[in-house]
Amino acid sequence: MTQIIKEGGKTIIKTGARIDTMNASQFEQDIQPALADGGVNLEMDCTDLTYIASSGLRIIQKTMRVVMQQKGEFKMVNVSPEVYKVLAMTGFTKFMKVEKKA
């Protein structure tokens, strides 16, 4: 389940455990209000995220593009080693901020 949290000047998107083909469209719908609300400083909290499919990667890329067009900042935080590995293999870590779990 996706949660949107406003904190100071940023918007935090807290993901569920999985972003896959079964729930990717729902995830995209869940985060639309954050983008429409001028969410130019987005932080995706991936504390609970254990799996991401290519459909989820497409949504993240699309979200990042929207934020960049608005001259904002987008980053993923608390990323597990498994999810980080997927992001690194697909090149996401080269063009966006990704912070591993502490």
Contacts in CASP RR format, 6 or more apart in sequence:
PFRMAT RR
TARGET T0000
AUTHOR 0000-0000-0000
METHOD contacts of the structure
MODEL  1
MTQIIKEGGKTIIKTGARIDTMNASQFEQDIQPALADGGVNLEMDCTDLT
YIASSGLRIIQKTMRVVMQQKGEFKMVNVSPEVYKVLAMTGFTKFMKVEK
KA
1 16 0 8 1.000
2 13 0 8 1.000
2 14 0 8 1.000
2 15 0 8 1.000
2 16 0 8 1.000
2 26 0 8 1.000
2 27 0 8 1.000
2 30 0 8 1.000
2 31 0 8 1.000
3 12 0 8 1.000
3 13 0 8 1.000
3 14 0 8 1.000
4 11 0 8 1.000
4 12 0 8 1.000
4 13 0 8 1.000
4 14 0 8 1.000
4 30 0 8 1.000
4 31 0 8 1.000
4 33 0 8 1.000
4 34 0 8 1.000
5 11 0 8 1.000
5 12 0 8 1.000
5 14 0 8 1.000
6 12 0 8 1.000
9 41 0 8 1.000
10 41 0 8 1.000
10 42 0 8 1.000
10 43 0 8 1.000
11 34 0 8 1.000
11 37 0 8 1.000
11 39 0 8 1.000
11 41 0 8 1.000
11 42 0 8 1.000
11 43 0 8 1.000
12 42 0 8 1.000
12 43 0 8 1.000
12 44 0 8 1.000
12 45 0 8 1.000
13 31 0 8 1.000
13 34 0 8 1.000
13 42 0 8 1.000
13 43 0 8 1.000
13 44 0 8 1.000
13 45 0 8 1.000
14 45 0 8 1.000
14 47 0 8 1.000
14 48 0 8 1.000
15 27 0 8 1.000
15 44 0 8 1.000
15 45 0 8 1.000
15 46 0 8 1.000
15 48 0 8 1.000
15 49 0 8 1.000
16 48 0 8 1.000
16 49 0 8 1.000
17 48 0 8 1.000
17 49 0 8 1.000
17 50 0 8 1.000
17 51 0 8 1.000
18 49 0 8 1.000
18 50 0 8 1.000
18 51 0 8 1.000
18 52 0 8 1.000
18 53 0 8 1.000
19 27 0 8 1.000
19 49 0 8 1.000
19 51 0 8 1.000
19 52 0 8 1.000
19 53 0 8 1.000
19 55 0 8 1.000
19 56 0 8 1.000
19 59 0 8 1.000
20 51 0 8 1.000
20 52 0 8 1.000
20 53 0 8 1.000
20 55 0 8 1.000
20 56 0 8 1.000
21 53 0 8 1.000
21 55 0 8 1.000
24 53 0 8 1.000
24 55 0 8 1.000
24 56 0 8 1.000
24 58 0 8 1.000
24 59 0 8 1.000
27 56 0 8 1.000
27 59 0 8 1.000
28 59 0 8 1.000
28 62 0 8 1.000
31 59 0 8 1.000
31 63 0 8 1.000
34 42 0 8 1.000
35 42 0 8 1.000
35 63 0 8 1.000
35 66 0 8 1.000
35 67 0 8 1.000
38 70 0 8 1.000
39 67 0 8 1.000
39 70 0 8 1.000
39 72 0 8 1.000
40 67 0 8 1.000
40 70 0 8 1.000
40 71 0 8 1.000
40 72 0 8 1.000
40 73 0 8 1.000
41 67 0 8 1.000
41 72 0 8 1.000
41 73 0 8 1.000
42 63 0 8 1.000
42 67 0 8 1.000
42 72 0 8 1.000
42 73 0 8 1.000
42 74 0 8 1.000
42 75 0 8 1.000
43 74 0 8 1.000
43 75 0 8 1.000
43 76 0 8 1.000
43 77 0 8 1.000
44 60 0 8 1.000
44 63 0 8 1.000
44 74 0 8 1.000
44 75 0 8 1.000
44 76 0 8 1.000
44 77 0 8 1.000
45 77 0 8 1.000
45 78 0 8 1.000
46 76 0 8 1.000
46 77 0 8 1.000
46 78 0 8 1.000
46 79 0 8 1.000
46 80 0 8 1.000
46 83 0 8 1.000
47 78 0 8 1.000
47 101 0 8 1.000
49 79 0 8 1.000
49 80 0 8 1.000
49 83 0 8 1.000
50 80 0 8 1.000
50 82 0 8 1.000
50 83 0 8 1.000
51 82 0 8 1.000
51 83 0 8 1.000
52 60 0 8 1.000
52 83 0 8 1.000
52 86 0 8 1.000
52 87 0 8 1.000
57 86 0 8 1.000
57 87 0 8 1.000
57 90 0 8 1.000
57 92 0 8 1.000
60 76 0 8 1.000
60 92 0 8 1.000
61 92 0 8 1.000
63 74 0 8 1.000
64 74 0 8 1.000
64 96 0 8 1.000
67 73 0 8 1.000
67 74 0 8 1.000
68 74 0 8 1.000
73 97 0 8 1.000
74 96 0 8 1.000
74 97 0 8 1.000
75 96 0 8 1.000
75 97 0 8 1.000
75 98 0 8 1.000
75 99 0 8 1.000
76 87 0 8 1.000
76 96 0 8 1.000
76 97 0 8 1.000
76 98 0 8 1.000
76 99 0 8 1.000
77 99 0 8 1.000
78 99 0 8 1.000
78 100 0 8 1.000
78 101 0 8 1.000
78 102 0 8 1.000
79 87 0 8 1.000
79 98 0 8 1.000
79 99 0 8 1.000
79 100 0 8 1.000
79 101 0 8 1.000
80 100 0 8 1.000
80 101 0 8 1.000
81 100 0 8 1.000
81 101 0 8 1.000
84 93 0 8 1.000
84 98 0 8 1.000
84 100 0 8 1.000
87 93 0 8 1.000
87 98 0 8 1.000
92 98 0 8 1.000
END
